[in-house]
Amino acid sequence: LELRLDSVKVLKLTRRVPATSDSKGIGAWRSILLFLTYVGLGTNLGILIYTSDWFERFYPSFTPLDKLLLVVVLEHALIGLKLLIDACVPDMPAGVRIALAREEW
């Protein structure tokens, strides 16, 4: 019984829980995630274009330079689509914005 009580004291009663603090966002991680988004987009397109034989079936004279040009064009088109979606979709949902406004009032 004493051993069990000592283990409860050590594990539960003397435990130090770190204090948490509120933050306004994800900080520096936002730019890192955005960078990884663009790198991943280019990498995945490159892998898709260079390993797929779909283009050679429809265009037999498809050269490696044509593939590179296609990767660059598709990459820019998808980056434009991503930026358009970022502009159209708000960062904070309306329900959260309303709840925060009620909290501040």
C-alpha positions, -999 to 999 in steps of 0.1 A, spaced: 0 0 0 28 24 9 45 17 -24 13 25 -43 8 58 -24 44 68 -30 40 62 -67 8 83 -68 27 111 -50 56 110 -74 36 107 -106 5 128 -99 11 152 -70 46 165 -77 42 167 -115 52 200 -130 30 210 -159 45 236 -182 26 269 -184 10 275 -218 6 308 -236 -18 320 -262 -5 327 -296 -20 347 -325 -9 323 -352 16 297 -362 44 323 -365 75 313 -386 60 280 -395 36 297 -420 64 307 -443 81 273 -440 48 255 -449 42 279 -478 78 272 -491 72 234 -488 39 238 -507 57 253 -537 86 228 -535 62 199 -533 42 212 -562 72 214 -585 87 181 -573 54 162 -578 49 177 -612 84 168 -623 80 133 -611 46 130 -629 58 144 -662 92 126 -664 80 92 -652 47 90 -671 45 77 -707 11 93 -712 26 122 -732 47 100 -755 16 80 -764 -2 111 -777 28 131 -788 56 107 -800 80 136 -807 79 148 -770 115 157 -761 130 162 -726 130 200 -733 93 198 -740 88 180 -708 107 207 -689 86 234 -705 54 215 -697 65 212 -660 72 250 -658 39 260 -675 18 236 -653 37 247 -622 30 283 -629 -7 276 -636 -11 256 -604 7 283 -584 -18 309 -599 -47 286 -590 -34 283 -554 -30 320 -551 -65 325 -564 -79 301 -539 -60 318 -511 -75 351 -521 -111 337 -523 -111 316 -491 -109 336 -459 -82 326 -433 -108 326 -405 -143 310 -409 -173 332 -403 -184 313 -372 -150 317 -356 -149 354 -365 -184 359 -349 -174 340 -318 -143 361 -313 -163 393 -318 -187 382 -291 -158 373 -268 -143 408 -272 -176 426 -267 
